[in-house]
Amino acid sequence: MNIDEPNKGNNKLLMKYLGLATQLMISLALAVFIGLKLDKWLSFSTPLLVWILPLLVLVGMIWQIIKDTSKK
C-alpha cells in the first residue's frame, strides 16, 4: 500500500481550484484596469465601468463554475 496515492487525487483537485482562483484574480484585475482606462478615455464623472466590468467578470465566472460542476 502506497501512502502517496490518496494525495494524487487531492493534488489534482487542489491544482484545479488553484488555477480557477488564479484565473479569477487575473480576470478581475484586468477588468478593473480596463474599466479605469475606459472611464478616463470616455471622461465619465463617476467610475462607472470600474464597477460594471468586474461585476460582469464575476457573473461570467460564476456561470462557468456552475456549468462545469453541473456535468458531474
C-alpha positions as CSV (number, residue, x, y, z in Angstrom):
1,M,0.0,0.0,0.0
2,N,1.5,3.3,-1.1
3,I,0.8,6.3,1.1
4,D,1.2,8.9,-1.7
5,E,-1.8,7.5,-3.8
6,P,-4.6,9.3,-2.0
7,N,-2.7,12.6,-2.2
8,K,-2.5,12.4,-6.0
9,G,-6.3,13.0,-6.2
10,N,-6.1,15.7,-3.7
11,N,-3.2,17.4,-5.6
12,K,-5.1,17.3,-8.8
13,L,-8.2,18.8,-7.2
14,L,-6.0,21.4,-5.5
15,M,-4.3,22.4,-8.7
16,K,-7.7,22.7,-10.5
17,Y,-9.0,25.1,-7.8
18,L,-5.7,27.0,-7.7
19,G,-5.9,27.5,-11.5
20,L,-9.5,28.7,-11.1
21,A,-8.6,31.2,-8.4
22,T,-5.7,32.5,-10.4
23,Q,-7.9,32.9,-13.4
24,L,-10.5,34.8,-11.3
25,M,-7.9,37.2,-9.8
26,I,-6.3,37.9,-13.2
27,S,-9.6,38.5,-14.8
28,L,-10.8,40.8,-12.1
29,A,-7.5,42.8,-12.2
30,L,-7.7,43.1,-15.9
31,A,-11.4,44.2,-15.8
32,V,-10.6,46.9,-13.2
33,F,-7.6,48.1,-15.3
34,I,-9.7,48.2,-18.5
35,G,-12.5,49.9,-16.6
36,L,-10.2,52.6,-15.3
37,K,-8.7,53.3,-18.8
38,L,-12.2,53.4,-20.4
39,D,-13.6,55.7,-17.7
40,K,-10.7,58.0,-18.2
41,W,-10.9,57.8,-22.0
42,L,-14.7,58.4,-22.1
43,S,-14.4,61.1,-19.4
44,F,-17.1,59.8,-17.1
45,S,-17.6,61.8,-13.9
46,T,-18.2,58.6,-11.9
47,P,-16.2,55.5,-12.3
48,L,-19.0,53.5,-13.9
49,L,-17.0,50.9,-15.9
50,V,-14.7,50.2,-12.9
51,W,-17.8,48.7,-11.2
52,I,-19.6,47.2,-14.2
53,L,-16.7,45.3,-15.8
54,P,-15.6,43.4,-12.7
55,L,-19.3,42.6,-11.9
56,L,-19.7,41.1,-15.4
57,V,-16.5,39.1,-14.9
58,L,-17.8,37.7,-11.6
59,V,-21.1,36.8,-13.1
60,G,-19.4,35.1,-16.1
61,M,-17.0,33.2,-13.8
62,I,-19.8,32.0,-11.5
63,W,-21.8,30.9,-14.6
64,Q,-18.7,29.0,-15.8
65,I,-18.3,27.3,-12.4
66,I,-21.9,26.3,-12.3
67,K,-21.8,24.9,-15.8
68,D,-18.5,23.0,-15.2
69,T,-19.7,21.5,-11.9
70,S,-23.2,20.5,-13.1
71,K,-21.8,18.0,-15.5
72,K,-20.9,15.6,-12.7
